[in-house]
């Protein structure tokens, strides 16, 4: 069984550090703002390709958005 990855807390913190709104991040990453909202509230599990796009737009490595264990 595949493990569910919840990145909401990390994504929101990184977005706020970058001083971006969900809409601004969405524009830069090519992701709908509603999708970003759903990811940040852990309502959806993003694909790895989406995590890569978000990380690139935020100027961080994709692993920075993964939960710390």
C-alpha atoms as a printed R data frame, in Angstrom:
   type eleno elety resid chain resno      x      y       z
1  ATOM     1    CA   UNK     A     1  0.000  0.000   0.000
2  ATOM     2    CA   UNK     A     2  1.311  3.438  -0.940
3  ATOM     3    CA   UNK     A     3  1.934  5.947   1.836
4  ATOM     4    CA   UNK     A     4 -0.044  9.192   1.694
5  ATOM     5    CA   UNK     A     5  2.134 12.303   1.657
6  ATOM     6    CA   UNK     A     6  0.668 15.374   3.341
7  ATOM     7    CA   UNK     A     7  2.694 18.509   2.622
8  ATOM     8    CA   UNK     A     8  0.191 21.186   3.632
9  ATOM     9    CA   UNK     A     9  2.036 22.592   6.625
10 ATOM    10    CA   UNK     A    10  5.387 22.682   4.845
11 ATOM    11    CA   UNK     A    11  3.927 24.208   1.687
12 ATOM    12    CA   UNK     A    12  2.119 26.966   3.557
13 ATOM    13    CA   UNK     A    13  5.228 27.813   5.607
14 ATOM    14    CA   UNK     A    14  7.418 27.965   2.487
15 ATOM    15    CA   UNK     A    15  4.852 30.100   0.650
16 ATOM    16    CA   UNK     A    16  4.576 32.514   3.561
17 ATOM    17    CA   UNK     A    17  8.392 32.750   3.840
18 ATOM    18    CA   UNK     A    18  8.440 33.669   0.142
19 ATOM    19    CA   UNK     A    19  5.758 36.319   0.844
20 ATOM    20    CA   UNK     A    20  3.478 34.895  -1.844
21 ATOM    21    CA   UNK     A    21 -0.286 34.508  -1.950
22 ATOM    22    CA   UNK     A    22 -1.780 31.244  -3.170
23 ATOM    23    CA   UNK     A    23 -2.698 33.019  -6.401
24 ATOM    24    CA   UNK     A    24  0.852 34.335  -6.935
25 ATOM    25    CA   UNK     A    25  2.373 30.922  -6.246
26 ATOM    26    CA   UNK     A    26 -0.148 29.331  -8.572
27 ATOM    27    CA   UNK     A    27  0.778 31.698 -11.386
28 ATOM    28    CA   UNK     A    28  4.503 31.077 -10.922
29 ATOM    29    CA   UNK     A    29  4.119 27.303 -10.606
30 ATOM    30    CA   UNK     A    30  1.405 26.787 -13.204
31 ATOM    31    CA   UNK     A    31 -0.941 25.329 -10.576
32 ATOM    32    CA   UNK     A    32 -4.486 26.491  -9.849
33 ATOM    33    CA   UNK     A    33 -4.817 28.502  -6.589
34 ATOM    34    CA   UNK     A    34 -7.687 26.204  -5.525
35 ATOM    35    CA   UNK     A    35 -5.332 23.235  -5.846
36 ATOM    36    CA   UNK     A    36 -2.769 24.990  -3.655
37 ATOM    37    CA   UNK     A    37 -5.464 25.692  -1.071
38 ATOM    38    CA   UNK     A    38 -6.533 22.045  -1.082
39 ATOM    39    CA   UNK     A    39 -2.923 20.882  -0.722
40 ATOM    40    CA   UNK     A    40 -2.277 23.299   2.151
41 ATOM    41    CA   UNK     A    41 -5.346 22.013   4.001
42 ATOM    42    CA   UNK     A    42 -4.349 18.395   3.292
43 ATOM    43    CA   UNK     A    43 -7.560 17.752   1.352
44 ATOM    44    CA   UNK     A    44 -5.633 16.342  -1.600
45 ATOM    45    CA   UNK     A    45 -2.356 14.525  -2.043
46 ATOM    46    CA   UNK     A    46 -0.325 16.225  -4.779
47 ATOM    47    CA   UNK     A    47  1.461 14.355  -7.527
48 ATOM    48    CA   UNK     A    48  5.239 14.501  -7.379
49 ATOM    49    CA   UNK     A    49  5.242 16.595 -10.574
50 ATOM    50    CA   UNK     A    50  3.115 19.198  -8.762
51 ATOM    51    CA   UNK     A    51  5.442 19.149  -5.756
52 ATOM    52    CA   UNK     A    52  8.375 19.789  -8.124
53 ATOM    53    CA   UNK     A    53  6.588 22.739  -9.768
54 ATOM    54    CA   UNK     A    54  5.714 24.276  -6.407
55 ATOM    55    CA   UNK     A    55  9.223 23.785  -5.053
56 ATOM    56    CA   UNK     A    56 10.782 25.370  -8.136
57 ATOM    57    CA   UNK     A    57  8.478 28.397  -7.868
58 ATOM    58    CA   UNK     A    58  9.381 28.734  -4.177
59 ATOM    59    CA   UNK     A    59 13.111 28.334  -4.812
60 ATOM    60    CA   UNK     A    60 13.442 25.256  -2.605
61 ATOM    61    CA   UNK     A    61 14.239 21.596  -3.142
62 ATOM    62    CA   UNK     A    62 11.177 19.326  -3.404
63 ATOM    63    CA   UNK     A    63 12.322 17.477  -0.285
64 ATOM    64    CA   UNK     A    64 11.910 20.723   1.698
65 ATOM    65    CA   UNK     A    65  8.152 20.349   1.213
66 ATOM    66    CA   UNK     A    66  7.997 16.792   2.504
67 ATOM    67    CA   UNK     A    67  7.032 16.095   6.131
68 ATOM    68    CA   UNK     A    68  9.888 15.767   8.591
69 ATOM    69    CA   UNK     A    69 10.050 12.341  10.204
